[in-house]
Amino acid sequence: MTRRTIGLLVPLILAILVAPVAAEAQPRGDVHRIGLLNYGSPPSRSGRFGGVFRQGLRDLCWVEGQHLVIEERFAEGREARVSDIAHEFVTGQVEVVVVPNTRTAQRIQQVTRTVPIVVWSGGDLVTAGLMASLAKPGGNVTGLQIFQPDLAGKRLEFLRGAVPQVSRIGFFFLGPRDSPVPAATLREAETAARALGVELHVLELQEAPDEFPRTFAALTHAQVRAVMVHANPFMYIHRAKIAALALEHRLPTIFEERGYVEAGGLMSYGPNLLDLYRRAATYVDKILKGAKPADLPVEQPSKFELVINLKTAQALGLTIPPTLLFQADEVLRKGWR
């Protein structure tokens, strides 16, 4: 073989070898668009939770930028913004919308009844009118439901374990009191309080930030010695303020989500939200492969976690019993965030 022939063949061979790599690097023709809606502000849930969701998709062989595009938006706690984002998603032709909670799903469904909606931490989805049943949703909404009012009793047990001498516990939530989720949770809490021999002092809040100082002042006036808080998106946005007021009023607290504890609350017990966000990716995977949300049963949490903030306990002058620390899935010892 002559040098000239070799010179002609080398570029050809290189082109053959490189071509598959180049082809693999190019986006496929069927790139899918996913709308990811966060109720809060950046980075709120986005950093850690968005990362878990993306990893869940990667584990299912969906590569962002190659197989799909994720359109991420932040509502910054504003209901009107949720509707605006819904219109953006629909006009942008997203194939699936992933949302954090029941209220946001309702807003999205007001805009579209055809684009699939995956809820990753929903409340009572059936009572909210989003679907016919958990086993067979029948509409364009499916996902994961965290509505488990019986956990209120377990939270009271943990709070009583941290403050054994307490005889009067406050419980506050966003009204109205007779709406399905607060009402069911309150019933379970009252039953558990009677069994534990403690009195439950109940307060109903309105959706206004200046309600929190008044609420804690009222709890102190009522000689409450510990507090259980019922979570919702509005409460979560103001979690740092709630935790700071609880500390100011020397009130041990228990919440439903670890985010409150990371912000300075004493304890939380509830579903592992990172696991839920990862599982939301499996719904997106099925829908992109042709499944209908109407036929995808709603799942409920399988992993729960007890999180305790020792820095907060120290600031309150509390010594958490070793038996309770042993039960904790995670004990935070560093500063609040």
Backbone as numpy.savetxt, mean C-alpha at the origin, in Angstrom:
# Nx Ny Nz CAx CAy CAz Cx Cy Cz
43.65 -19.42 -48.42 42.79 -18.22 -48.42 43.68 -16.98 -48.42
43.43 -16.07 -49.36 44.26 -14.88 -49.49 43.91 -13.86 -48.42
44.86 -12.93 -48.22 44.63 -11.85 -47.24 43.43 -11.02 -47.65
43.26 -10.86 -48.98 42.13 -10.05 -49.48 40.81 -10.73 -49.14
40.79 -12.08 -49.30 39.55 -12.82 -49.00 39.21 -12.73 -47.53
40.27 -12.88 -46.69 40.05 -12.77 -45.24 39.50 -11.38 -44.88
40.05 -10.35 -45.52 39.61 -8.98 -45.26 38.15 -8.78 -45.61
37.68 -9.50 -46.62 36.27 -9.38 -47.00 35.36 -10.18 -46.07
35.87 -11.32 -45.57 35.03 -12.19 -44.75 34.85 -11.69 -43.32
35.91 -11.06 -42.76 35.84 -10.63 -41.36 34.65 -9.72 -41.08
34.42 -8.65 -41.85 33.25 -7.80 -41.59 31.94 -8.56 -41.70
31.90 -9.52 -42.66 30.67 -10.28 -42.84 30.39 -11.16 -41.62
31.47 -11.81 -41.11 31.32 -12.67 -39.93 30.89 -11.84 -38.72
31.55 -10.69 -38.55 31.20 -9.82 -37.42 29.75 -9.36 -37.50
29.31 -9.06 -38.70 27.92 -8.61 -38.89 26.94 -9.70 -38.50
27.30 -10.97 -38.84 26.42 -12.09 -38.51 26.35 -12.30 -37.00
27.53 -12.18 -36.34 27.58 -12.39 -34.90 26.88 -11.29 -34.12
27.01 -10.06 -34.58 26.46 -8.91 -33.86 24.97 -8.74 -34.11
24.49 -9.19 -35.27 23.09 -8.95 -35.65 22.09 -9.44 -34.62
22.24 -10.71 -34.09 21.26 -11.15 -33.09 21.26 -10.30 -31.84
22.46 -9.86 -31.40 22.55 -9.02 -30.20 21.84 -7.71 -30.43
22.09 -7.10 -31.59 21.45 -5.82 -31.90 19.95 -5.97 -31.98
19.52 -7.09 -32.60 18.08 -7.32 -32.72 17.45 -7.49 -31.34
18.18 -8.20 -30.43 17.66 -8.43 -29.09 17.55 -7.13 -28.32
18.46 -6.18 -28.59 18.46 -4.91 -27.86 17.36 -3.98 -28.32
16.80 -4.21 -29.49 15.75 -3.34 -30.01 14.42 -3.65 -29.33
13.63 -2.63 -29.03 12.31 -2.87 -28.45 11.46 -3.72 -29.38
10.69 -4.63 -28.79 9.79 -5.45 -29.60 8.68 -4.58 -30.14
8.04 -5.08 -31.20 6.95 -4.31 -31.79 5.77 -4.19 -30.86
5.53 -5.20 -30.01 4.37 -5.20 -29.12 4.74 -4.68 -27.74
5.23 -3.45 -27.66 5.56 -2.84 -26.38 4.26 -2.45 -25.68
4.11 -2.86 -24.43 2.89 -2.61 -23.66 3.08 -1.40 -22.76
1.98 -0.67 -22.55 2.01 0.52 -21.71 1.21 0.27 -20.43
1.86 0.52 -19.29 1.22 0.34 -17.99 1.15 1.68 -17.27
-0.01 1.99 -16.71 -0.16 3.20 -15.91 0.00 2.84 -14.44
0.92 3.49 -13.74 1.17 3.24 -12.32 0.86 4.51 -11.55
-0.19 4.47 -10.74 -0.65 5.67 -10.04 -0.31 5.57 -8.56
0.37 6.59 -8.04 0.67 6.72 -6.62 -0.19 7.83 -6.04
-0.86 7.56 -4.90 -1.75 8.56 -4.33 -0.99 9.73 -3.72
0.23 9.48 -3.22 1.00 10.52 -2.56 1.90 11.28 -3.50
3.01 11.81 -2.94 3.97 12.60 -3.70 5.28 11.83 -3.82
6.08 12.14 -4.82 7.39 11.49 -4.89 8.22 11.86 -3.68
9.00 10.95 -3.08 9.07 9.55 -3.48 8.03 8.69 -2.79
7.28 9.22 -1.82 6.26 8.50 -1.03 6.43 6.99 -1.14
5.51 6.31 -1.83 5.60 4.86 -1.93 6.45 4.43 -3.13
6.82 5.38 -3.96 7.38 5.01 -5.25 8.69 4.27 -5.15
9.67 4.85 -4.41 11.00 4.27 -4.40 11.01 2.79 -4.10
10.64 2.43 -2.88 10.69 1.04 -2.46 9.60 0.20 -3.11
8.36 0.71 -3.11 7.24 -0.07 -3.62 7.29 -0.18 -5.14
7.58 0.93 -5.80 7.69 0.89 -7.26 8.81 -0.04 -7.69
9.89 -0.05 -6.92 11.00 -0.94 -7.23 10.61 -2.40 -7.12
9.83 -2.74 -6.08 9.36 -4.12 -5.90 8.43 -4.52 -7.04
7.55 -3.60 -7.44 6.63 -3.88 -8.55 7.41 -4.14 -9.83
8.39 -3.30 -10.11 9.20 -3.48 -11.31 9.99 -4.79 -11.27
10.51 -5.12 -10.07 11.24 -6.38 -9.94 10.30 -7.57 -10.16
9.07 -7.44 -9.68 8.09 -8.50 -9.91 7.84 -8.72 -11.38
7.77 -7.65 -12.14 7.60 -7.77 -13.59 8.84 -8.40 -14.23
10.03 -7.99 -13.77 11.26 -8.58 -14.32 11.33 -10.08 -14.03
10.88 -10.47 -12.85 10.87 -11.90 -12.51 9.95 -12.68 -13.44
8.98 -11.99 -14.00 8.04 -12.62 -14.95 8.47 -12.39 -16.40
9.73 -11.95 -16.57 10.36 -11.77 -17.90 9.82 -10.58 -18.68
9.31 -9.56 -17.96 8.92 -8.32 -18.62 10.02 -7.28 -18.37
10.65 -6.84 -19.43 11.77 -5.91 -19.31 11.30 -4.50 -19.66
11.40 -3.59 -18.68 10.99 -2.21 -18.91 11.90 -1.58 -19.97
11.29 -0.92 -20.95 12.05 -0.33 -22.04 12.19 -1.26 -23.22
11.92 -2.54 -22.98 12.00 -3.51 -24.08 10.64 -4.12 -24.37
10.01 -4.64 -23.31 8.69 -5.24 -23.48 7.56 -4.30 -23.06
7.88 -3.36 -22.22 6.82 -2.48 -21.71 7.37 -1.12 -21.30
6.44 -0.17 -21.21 6.72 1.18 -20.71 5.81 1.43 -19.53
6.39 1.91 -18.41 5.59 2.21 -17.23 5.43 3.72 -17.10
4.19 4.17 -17.22 3.87 5.60 -17.05 3.50 5.82 -15.59
4.42 6.39 -14.81 4.19 6.57 -13.38 3.74 8.00 -13.09
2.66 8.13 -12.29 2.11 9.44 -11.95 1.86 9.52 -10.44
1.86 10.75 -9.92 1.65 11.01 -8.49 0.47 11.97 -8.32
-0.51 11.55 -7.51 -1.70 12.39 -7.29 -1.48 13.45 -6.22
-0.41 13.32 -5.42 -0.06 14.28 -4.37 -1.22 14.50 -3.39
-2.00 13.42 -3.16 -3.08 13.49 -2.19 -4.30 14.26 -2.63
-4.38 14.62 -3.91 -5.50 15.43 -4.40 -6.43 14.57 -5.25
-7.70 14.52 -4.84 -8.68 13.70 -5.55 -8.85 14.14 -7.00
-8.88 15.45 -7.23 -9.04 15.95 -8.60 -7.89 15.51 -9.49
-6.70 15.45 -8.90 -5.52 15.02 -9.66 -5.66 13.56 -10.12
-6.32 12.73 -9.30 -6.52 11.32 -9.68 -7.34 11.24 -10.97
-8.39 12.05 -11.06 -9.22 12.05 -12.28 -8.42 12.54 -13.48
-7.61 13.56 -13.28 -6.77 14.06 -14.38 -5.82 12.98 -14.88
-5.22 12.26 -13.93 -4.29 11.19 -14.31 -5.03 10.09 -15.04
-6.24 9.78 -14.59 -7.04 8.75 -15.27 -7.25 9.10 -16.73
-7.58 10.37 -16.98 -7.76 10.81 -18.38 -6.45 10.72 -19.15
-5.34 11.06 -18.51 -4.03 10.94 -19.17 -3.76 9.50 -19.57
-4.06 8.58 -18.68 -3.82 7.17 -18.97 -4.68 6.68 -20.13
-5.96 7.06 -20.10 -6.87 6.59 -21.14 -6.50 7.16 -22.51
-6.22 8.46 -22.56 -5.83 9.06 -23.84 -4.45 8.57 -24.29
-3.61 8.19 -23.31 -2.29 7.65 -23.64 -2.31 6.18 -23.99
-3.52 5.59 -23.99 -3.72 4.20 -24.41 -2.93 3.19 -23.57
-2.93 3.37 -22.25 -2.31 2.35 -21.41 -3.20 1.11 -21.43
-2.60 -0.03 -21.25 -3.33 -1.30 -21.32 -3.79 -1.79 -19.95
-3.11 -1.34 -18.89 -3.46 -1.69 -17.52 -3.14 -0.49 -16.63
-4.00 -0.24 -15.64 -3.73 0.81 -14.65 -3.58 0.13 -13.29
-2.48 0.41 -12.59 -2.23 -0.14 -11.26 -2.43 0.98 -10.25
-3.32 0.75 -9.26 -3.66 1.79 -8.29 -3.51 1.26 -6.87
-3.35 2.16 -5.87 -3.06 1.71 -4.51 -4.26 1.31 -3.67
-5.45 1.87 -3.93 -6.54 1.66 -2.97 -7.91 1.76 -3.63
-8.92 1.48 -2.83 -10.30 1.45 -3.32 -10.74 2.80 -3.87
-10.47 3.85 -3.13 -10.93 5.18 -3.52 -10.35 5.59 -4.87
-9.08 5.31 -5.07 -8.44 5.64 -6.34 -9.02 4.81 -7.47
-9.31 3.54 -7.20 -9.91 2.68 -8.23 -11.28 3.20 -8.64
-12.05 3.71 -7.66 -13.36 4.26 -7.99 -13.22 5.46 -8.92
-12.25 6.31 -8.65 -12.02 7.48 -9.50 -11.64 7.07 -10.91
-10.77 6.08 -11.03 -10.34 5.62 -12.35 -11.51 4.99 -13.10
-12.33 4.22 -12.37 -13.45 3.54 -13.03 -14.51 4.53 -13.51
-14.57 5.71 -12.88 -15.49 6.74 -13.38 -15.08 7.23 -14.77
-13.81 7.07 -15.07 -13.29 7.53 -16.37 -13.32 6.41 -17.41
-13.04 5.18 -16.99 -13.02 4.07 -17.94 -13.60 2.80 -17.32
-14.44 2.13 -18.09 -14.98 0.83 -17.69 -14.40 -0.28 -18.56
-13.43 0.06 -19.37 -12.84 -0.94 -20.27 -11.38 -1.23 -19.97
-10.59 -0.21 -19.62 -9.18 -0.44 -19.31 -9.08 -1.21 -17.99
-8.35 -2.34 -17.96 -8.21 -3.12 -16.72 -7.55 -2.30 -15.61
-8.08 -2.45 -14.39 -7.55 -1.76 -13.21 -7.13 -2.82 -12.19
-5.88 -2.75 -11.74 -5.36 -3.66 -10.72 -5.15 -2.86 -9.44
-5.88 -3.23 -8.38 -5.73 -2.59 -7.07 -4.79 -3.45 -6.24
-3.76 -2.83 -5.64 -2.82 -3.68 -4.90 -3.00 -3.66 -3.38
-3.85 -2.77 -2.87 -4.14 -2.78 -1.42 -5.54 -2.22 -1.19
-6.52 -2.89 -1.75 -7.89 -2.39 -1.70 -8.58 -2.64 -0.37
-9.63 -1.85 -0.11 -10.48 -2.06 1.05 -11.57 -3.06 0.70
-12.81 -2.76 1.07 -13.93 -3.64 0.76 -14.38 -3.37 -0.68
-13.79 -4.09 -1.61 -13.98 -3.80 -3.03 -15.40 -4.09 -3.52
-16.04 -5.10 -2.93 -17.41 -5.45 -3.35 -18.39 -4.40 -2.87
-18.33 -4.06 -1.57 -19.23 -3.05 -1.01 -19.03 -1.69 -1.68
-17.80 -1.42 -2.12 -17.51 -0.16 -2.80 -18.09 -0.12 -4.21
-18.65 -1.23 -4.68 -19.28 -1.26 -5.99 -18.33 -1.46 -7.16
-17.11 -1.87 -6.85 -16.11 -2.04 -7.91 -16.21 -3.39 -8.62
-16.86 -4.35 -7.99 -16.95 -5.69 -8.57 -18.13 -6.44 -7.98
-18.50 -7.53 -8.65 -19.64 -8.33 -8.20 -19.27 -9.22 -7.02
-18.09 -9.84 -7.06 -17.64 -10.70 -5.97 -16.13 -10.83 -6.05
-15.50 -11.28 -4.95 -14.06 -11.46 -4.95 -13.66 -12.63 -5.84
-14.49 -13.66 -5.89 -14.17 -14.85 -6.68 -14.29 -14.59 -8.18
-15.26 -13.79 -8.56 -15.47 -13.48 -9.98 -15.86 -12.01 -10.09
-14.87 -11.13 -10.21 -15.14 -9.68 -10.17 -16.17 -9.21 -11.19
-16.09 -9.68 -12.42 -17.12 -9.37 -13.41 -17.02 -8.02 -14.08
-16.03 -7.20 -13.74 -15.89 -5.90 -14.39 -14.47 -5.67 -14.87
-13.99 -4.44 -14.72 -12.63 -4.15 -15.18 -11.66 -3.94 -14.03
-12.10 -4.34 -12.79 -11.24 -4.18 -11.61 -10.95 -5.55 -10.98
-9.70 -5.76 -10.62 -9.30 -6.94 -9.87 -8.07 -6.57 -9.02
-7.47 -7.56 -8.36 -6.26 -7.24 -7.60 -6.25 -7.86 -6.22
-5.82 -7.07 -5.23 -5.62 -7.57 -3.87 -6.39 -6.71 -2.87
-7.04 -7.37 -1.92 -7.85 -6.68 -0.92 -7.24 -6.90 0.47
-7.02 -5.81 1.20 -6.43 -5.90 2.54 -7.47 -5.70 3.64
-8.74 -5.59 3.28 -9.81 -5.37 4.25 -9.98 -6.60 5.13
-9.47 -6.54 6.36 -9.59 -7.63 7.32 -9.83 -7.03 8.70
-11.08 -6.67 9.00 -11.38 -5.96 10.25 -11.02 -6.74 11.50
-10.94 -8.09 11.41 -10.61 -8.88 12.59 -9.21 -8.61 13.12
-8.34 -8.01 12.28 -6.99 -7.69 12.73 -6.99 -6.58 13.78
-8.09 -5.84 13.88 -8.17 -4.78 14.90 -8.00 -5.36 16.29
-8.55 -6.54 16.53 -8.40 -7.17 17.82 -6.96 -7.54 18.12
-6.26 -8.03 17.10 -4.85 -8.39 17.28 -4.02 -7.15 17.57
-4.33 -6.04 16.92 -3.59 -4.80 17.20 -3.79 -4.34 18.63
-5.01 -4.45 19.12 -5.26 -4.07 20.51 -4.47 -4.96 21.47
-4.37 -6.23 21.15 -3.59 -7.16 21.98 -2.12 -6.74 22.03
-1.57 -6.41 20.86 -0.17 -6.00 20.82 0.04 -4.69 21.58
-0.90 -3.74 21.43 -0.77 -2.46 22.12 -0.87 -2.66 23.63
-1.78 -3.52 24.05 -1.91 -3.81 25.48 -0.64 -4.52 25.99
-0.03 -5.33 25.12 1.20 -6.00 25.51 2.34 -5.02 25.72
2.35 -3.93 24.93 3.40 -2.91 25.07 3.15 -2.01 26.27
1.87 -1.80 26.59 1.50 -0.93 27.72 0.52 -1.71 28.60
1.01 -2.66 29.39 0.12 -3.58 30.13 -0.84 -2.89 31.09
-0.46 -1.74 31.62 -1.28 -1.08 32.63 -2.41 -0.24 32.03
-2.46 -0.12 30.71 -3.44 0.76 30.08 -4.86 0.22 30.30
-5.80 1.13 30.60 -7.20 0.73 30.78 -8.14 1.48 29.85
-7.60 2.50 29.16 -8.43 3.32 28.26 -7.62 3.60 26.99
-8.12 3.09 25.87 -7.41 3.20 24.59 -8.25 4.01 23.61
-7.62 4.96 22.95 -8.30 5.75 21.93 -8.27 5.04 20.58
-9.31 5.26 19.80 -9.37 4.70 18.44 -9.94 5.78 17.54
-9.14 6.26 16.59 -9.70 7.28 15.69 -9.54 6.89 14.24
-10.49 7.38 13.44 -10.57 7.01 12.03 -11.21 8.15 11.26
-11.09 8.08 9.97 -11.72 9.07 9.10 -13.17 8.68 8.87
-14.10 9.61 9.12 -15.52 9.32 8.98 -15.97 9.18 7.53
-17.23 8.86 7.33 -18.25 8.69 8.36 -18.17 7.34 9.07
-18.64 7.33 10.29 -18.56 6.14 11.14 -19.31 4.95 10.56
-20.41 5.22 9.85 -21.23 4.11 9.35 -20.80 3.61 7.97
-19.70 4.13 7.41 -19.22 3.57 6.14 -18.66 2.18 6.42
-18.73 1.28 5.43 -18.48 -0.15 5.70 -17.16 -0.49 6.37
-16.05 0.06 5.89 -14.74 -0.34 6.42 -14.54 0.14 7.86
-14.72 1.44 8.17 -14.59 1.85 9.58 -15.59 1.16 10.50
-16.81 0.97 10.02 -17.85 0.36 10.86 -17.48 -1.07 11.24
-17.02 -1.86 10.27 -16.64 -3.25 10.54 -15.43 -3.32 11.46
-14.45 -2.44 11.21 -13.25 -2.42 12.05 -13.59 -2.01 13.47
-14.47 -1.03 13.62 -14.87 -0.56 14.95 -15.57 -1.67 15.73
-16.43 -2.42 15.06 -17.13 -3.52 15.74 -16.13 -4.54 16.30
-15.15 -4.89 15.46 -14.13 -5.86 15.91 -13.30 -5.29 17.06
-12.97 -4.00 16.97 -12.17 -3.36 18.03 -12.93 -3.32 19.35
-14.22 -3.01 19.29 -15.02 -2.96 20.51 -15.15 -4.34 21.15
-15.31 -5.36 20.32 -15.39 -6.73 20.85 -14.08 -7.13 21.53
-12.96 -6.82 20.87 -11.65 -7.15 21.44 -11.38 -6.36 22.72
-11.80 -5.08 22.74 -11.59 -4.25 23.93 -12.32 -4.83 25.13
-13.54 -5.29 24.93 -14.30 -5.90 26.04 -13.60 -7.16 26.55
-13.08 -7.96 25.61 -12.39 -9.20 26.01 -11.11 -8.90 26.78
-10.44 -7.78 26.45 -9.20 -7.41 27.11 -9.42 -6.62 28.39
-10.67 -6.22 28.62 -10.98 -5.45 29.82 -10.53 -4.01 29.75
-10.52 -3.43 28.53 -10.14 -2.03 28.37 -11.31 -1.26 27.77
-11.34 0.03 28.04 -12.38 0.89 27.48 -11.86 1.52 26.19
-12.71 1.55 25.17 -12.33 2.12 23.89 -12.98 3.49 23.73
-12.17 4.51 23.57 -12.67 5.88 23.37 -12.55 6.20 21.88
-13.70 6.35 21.20 -13.73 6.45 19.74 -13.91 7.89 19.30
-13.09 8.29 18.32 -13.20 9.62 17.72 -13.25 9.50 16.21
-14.15 10.27 15.62 -14.31 10.30 14.17 -13.74 11.61 13.63
-12.83 11.51 12.66 -12.19 12.70 12.10 -12.82 13.08 10.77
-12.65 14.35 10.42 -12.97 14.82 9.08 -11.66 14.93 8.30
-11.75 14.99 7.00 -10.55 15.03 6.17 -9.99 16.45 6.10
-9.31 16.85 7.18 -8.68 18.16 7.25 -7.45 18.05 8.16
-6.30 18.54 7.71 -5.07 18.41 8.50 -5.15 19.00 9.89
-5.95 20.10 10.06 -6.02 20.71 11.39 -6.87 19.90 12.37
-7.44 18.79 11.90 -8.18 17.90 12.79 -7.25 17.17 13.75
-6.02 16.91 13.34 -5.13 16.07 14.16 -4.78 16.70 15.52
-4.39 17.98 15.57 -4.12 18.56 16.89 -5.34 18.52 17.81
-6.51 18.81 17.26 -7.73 18.77 18.07 -8.01 17.35 18.56
-7.76 16.38 17.69 -8.01 14.98 18.05 -7.13 14.55 19.21
-5.84 14.85 19.15 -4.94 14.44 20.22 -5.21 15.21 21.51
-5.63 16.46 21.39 -6.00 17.21 22.59 -7.23 16.57 23.26
-8.18 16.13 22.40 -9.38 15.48 22.94 -9.04 14.14 23.59
-8.12 13.40 22.99 -7.71 12.11 23.57 -7.06 12.31 24.94
-6.20 13.32 25.02 -5.54 13.61 26.30 -6.57 14.03 27.35
-7.52 14.86 26.94 -8.57 15.32 27.86 -9.41 14.14 28.37
-9.58 13.13 27.51 -10.37 11.95 27.87 -9.56 10.94 28.66
-8.32 11.29 28.99 -7.42 10.45 29.79 -7.13 9.11 29.10
-7.03 9.19 27.78 -6.60 8.02 27.00 -5.11 7.82 27.24
-4.66 6.56 27.30 -3.26 6.28 27.58 -2.53 5.58 26.42
-3.26 5.26 25.37 -2.67 4.67 24.18 -3.67 4.82 23.03
-3.19 4.72 21.78 -4.05 5.02 20.64 -3.87 4.00 19.52
-5.00 3.60 18.92 -4.98 2.80 17.71 -5.55 3.65 16.57
-4.86 3.66 15.44 -5.27 4.51 14.31 -5.68 3.64 13.14
-6.86 3.93 12.59 -7.34 3.22 11.41 -6.79 3.90 10.16
-6.12 3.13 9.32 -5.42 3.71 8.16 -6.36 4.03 7.01
-5.99 5.05 6.27 -6.57 5.32 4.96 -5.59 6.24 4.24
-5.77 6.50 2.94 -4.77 7.30 2.21 -4.49 8.67 2.81
-5.53 9.35 3.29 -5.35 10.67 3.89 -4.48 10.57 5.14
-4.76 9.59 5.98 -3.97 9.39 7.19 -2.50 9.12 6.84
-2.30 8.31 5.82 -0.93 7.94 5.47 -0.11 9.15 5.03
-0.72 10.03 4.27 -0.02 11.23 3.81 0.45 12.06 5.01
-0.35 12.06 6.09 -0.03 12.86 7.28 0.54 12.01 8.42
1.16 10.88 8.09 1.64 9.96 9.11 2.70 10.58 10.01
3.59 11.42 9.46 4.64 12.04 10.28 4.02 12.99 11.30
2.99 13.72 10.88 2.31 14.65 11.80 1.60 13.87 12.91
0.95 12.77 12.56 0.26 11.95 13.56 1.26 11.38 14.56
2.39 10.87 14.05 3.40 10.29 14.93 3.99 11.35 15.86
4.23 12.55 15.33 4.81 13.63 16.15 3.84 14.07 17.24
2.56 14.16 16.91 1.56 14.56 17.91 1.41 13.49 18.99
1.46 12.22 18.58 1.37 11.15 19.57 2.54 11.21 20.54
3.72 11.51 20.02 4.90 11.62 20.88 4.79 12.83 21.80
4.30 13.94 21.24 4.12 15.16 22.04 3.16 14.94 23.20
2.12 14.14 22.96 1.11 13.88 23.99 1.42 12.61 24.79
2.60 12.04 24.55 3.07 10.88 25.31 2.12 9.69 25.17
1.67 9.44 23.94 0.71 8.37 23.70 1.33 7.28 22.82
1.49 6.07 23.34 1.91 4.94 22.50 0.85 4.67 21.42
1.30 4.29 20.24 0.38 4.13 19.12 0.59 2.78 18.42
-0.47 2.30 17.78 -0.34 1.16 16.87 -1.12 1.47 15.60
-0.55 1.09 14.48 -1.10 1.40 13.16 -1.24 0.11 12.35
-1.75 0.28 11.13 -1.95 -0.88 10.25 -0.79 -1.08 9.28
0.04 -0.04 9.09 1.11 -0.13 8.10 2.44 0.32 8.70
3.52 -0.30 8.27 4.84 -0.01 8.81 5.32 1.41 8.47
4.76 2.03 7.44 5.16 3.38 7.07 4.96 4.37 8.22
3.94 4.16 9.02 3.69 5.02 10.18 4.79 4.85 11.22
5.26 3.63 11.38 6.31 3.34 12.37 7.64 3.93 11.89
7.90 3.85 10.61 9.11 4.46 10.05 9.08 5.98 10.21
7.86 6.54 10.32 7.71 7.99 10.51 7.72 8.39 11.98
7.82 7.40 12.90 7.89 7.73 14.32 6.81 7.12 15.19
5.86 6.39 14.59 4.86 5.70 15.40 5.51 4.56 16.17
4.83 4.07 17.21 5.43 3.04 18.05 5.40 1.65 17.41
4.21 1.23 16.92 4.06 -0.13 16.42 3.11 -0.17 15.23
3.21 -1.25 14.45 2.22 -1.52 13.41 2.07 -3.02 13.26
0.86 -3.42 12.89 0.62 -4.82 12.57 -0.35 -4.87 11.41
0.07 -5.53 10.34 -0.79 -5.63 9.18 -0.11 -6.36 8.05
-0.74 -6.35 6.87 -0.17 -7.05 5.73 1.19 -6.49 5.33
2.03 -7.35 4.80 3.31 -6.93 4.24 3.03 -6.29 2.88
3.07 -4.96 2.82 2.67 -4.25 1.61 3.64 -4.48 0.45
4.91 -4.69 0.76 5.86 -4.98 -0.31 5.49 -6.27 -1.02
5.03 -7.25 -0.26 4.61 -8.51 -0.86 3.39 -8.31 -1.74
2.46 -7.44 -1.32 1.27 -7.17 -2.12 1.63 -6.50 -3.45
2.55 -5.54 -3.37 2.95 -4.84 -4.60 3.63 -5.81 -5.57
4.42 -6.73 -5.02 5.05 -7.74 -5.87 3.99 -8.62 -6.53
2.97 -8.99 -5.75 1.91 -9.85 -6.29 1.05 -9.12 -7.31
0.98 -7.79 -7.21 0.23 -7.02 -8.21 0.82 -7.23 -9.60
2.14 -7.44 -9.66 2.81 -7.67 -10.95 2.28 -8.93 -11.62
1.87 -9.94 -10.83 1.35 -11.17 -11.44 0.02 -10.93 -12.14
-0.78 -9.99 -11.60 -2.04 -9.64 -12.26 -1.76 -8.94 -13.59
-0.81 -8.02 -13.58 -0.46 -7.32 -14.82 0.04 -8.32 -15.85
0.86 -9.26 -15.42 1.38 -10.30 -16.31 0.24 -11.07 -16.97
-0.73 -11.50 -16.18 -1.85 -12.29 -16.72 -2.69 -11.47 -17.69
-2.92 -10.20 -17.35 -3.75 -9.35 -18.21 -3.04 -9.08 -19.54
-1.75 -8.81 -19.49 -1.00 -8.57 -20.73 -0.95 -9.81 -21.61
-1.12 -10.97 -20.99 -1.12 -12.23 -21.75 -2.51 -12.63 -22.20
-3.52 -11.75 -21.94 -4.84 -12.00 -22.48 -5.94 -12.27 -21.48
-5.62 -12.42 -20.19 -6.66 -12.67 -19.20 -7.52 -11.42 -18.99
-8.79 -11.63 -18.64 -9.72 -10.53 -18.37 -9.81 -10.29 -16.86
-9.76 -9.04 -16.42 -9.90 -8.78 -14.97 -11.20 -9.33 -14.41
-12.23 -9.39 -15.23 -13.52 -9.92 -14.78 -13.42 -11.35 -14.30
-12.40 -12.09 -14.80 -12.26 -13.51 -14.49 -11.14 -13.81 -13.49
-10.43 -12.77 -13.04 -9.29 -12.98 -12.13 -9.73 -12.76 -10.68
-9.78 -13.81 -9.88 -10.22 -13.68 -8.48 -9.32 -12.72 -7.69
-9.93 -12.00 -6.77 -9.18 -11.10 -5.88 -8.48 -11.93 -4.81
-7.22 -11.62 -4.55 -6.45 -12.30 -3.51 -6.42 -11.45 -2.24
-6.13 -12.12 -1.13 -5.99 -11.43 0.14 -4.61 -11.70 0.72
-4.16 -10.89 1.67 -2.78 -11.03 2.17 -2.49 -12.41 2.76
-1.26 -12.85 2.57 -0.81 -14.11 3.16 0.36 -13.88 4.12
0.96 -12.67 4.06 2.08 -12.34 4.94 1.72 -11.12 5.78
1.94 -11.22 7.09 1.67 -10.11 8.01 2.93 -9.82 8.81
3.06 -8.58 9.26 4.27 -8.21 9.97 3.96 -7.29 11.15
4.66 -7.57 12.25 4.64 -6.70 13.42 5.95 -5.93 13.43
5.86 -4.59 13.42 7.04 -3.74 13.40 7.00 -2.84 14.62
8.14 -2.74 15.33 8.22 -1.93 16.55 9.37 -0.94 16.41
9.13 0.31 16.82 10.15 1.34 16.78 10.69 1.56 18.20
11.90 1.07 18.45 12.49 1.20 19.79 12.89 2.63 20.12
13.22 3.42 19.09 13.55 4.82 19.35 12.33 5.55 19.91
11.16 5.26 19.35 9.93 5.87 19.86 9.62 5.37 21.26
9.80 4.07 21.48 9.56 3.52 22.82 10.43 4.21 23.86
11.70 4.43 23.51 12.62 5.11 24.42 12.17 6.54 24.69
11.73 7.24 23.63 11.27 8.62 23.79 10.03 8.70 24.68
9.22 7.64 24.67 8.00 7.59 25.49 8.28 7.07 26.89
9.50 6.62 27.12 9.84 6.05 28.43 9.29 4.65 28.62
9.06 3.94 27.49 8.49 2.59 27.55 9.59 1.54 27.45
9.41 0.46 28.17 10.25 -0.72 27.99 9.39 -1.81 27.37
9.68 -2.14 26.11 8.89 -3.16 25.41 9.26 -4.53 25.98
8.27 -5.30 26.44 8.55 -6.63 27.00 9.30 -7.53 26.01
10.25 -8.32 26.48 11.01 -9.20 25.59 10.12 -10.16 24.79
9.02 -10.60 25.40 8.12 -11.52 24.68 7.52 -10.85 23.44
7.23 -9.55 23.53 6.69 -8.81 22.40 7.76 -8.57 21.35
8.96 -8.23 21.78 10.06 -8.04 20.85 10.36 -9.33 20.09
10.21 -10.45 20.77 10.47 -11.75 20.14 9.45 -12.00 19.02
8.23 -11.51 19.19 7.20 -11.73 18.17 7.35 -10.80 16.97
8.10 -9.71 17.15 8.21 -8.71 16.08 8.96 -9.25 14.87
8.46 -8.90 13.70 9.15 -9.26 12.45 10.32 -8.33 12.20
10.20 -7.09 12.69 11.29 -6.14 12.55 11.26 -5.14 13.70
12.42 -4.83 14.24 12.56 -3.84 15.30 13.43 -2.72 14.77
12.86 -1.50 14.70 13.60 -0.35 14.19 14.33 0.33 15.34
15.60 0.59 15.15 16.39 1.22 16.20 16.99 2.55 15.77
16.82 2.92 14.51 17.43 4.14 14.00 16.40 5.27 13.99
16.85 6.43 13.44 16.01 7.62 13.42 14.79 7.48 12.54
13.86 8.39 12.69 12.60 8.37 11.93 12.84 8.98 10.55
11.93 8.63 9.61 11.98 9.22 8.27 10.58 9.41 7.71
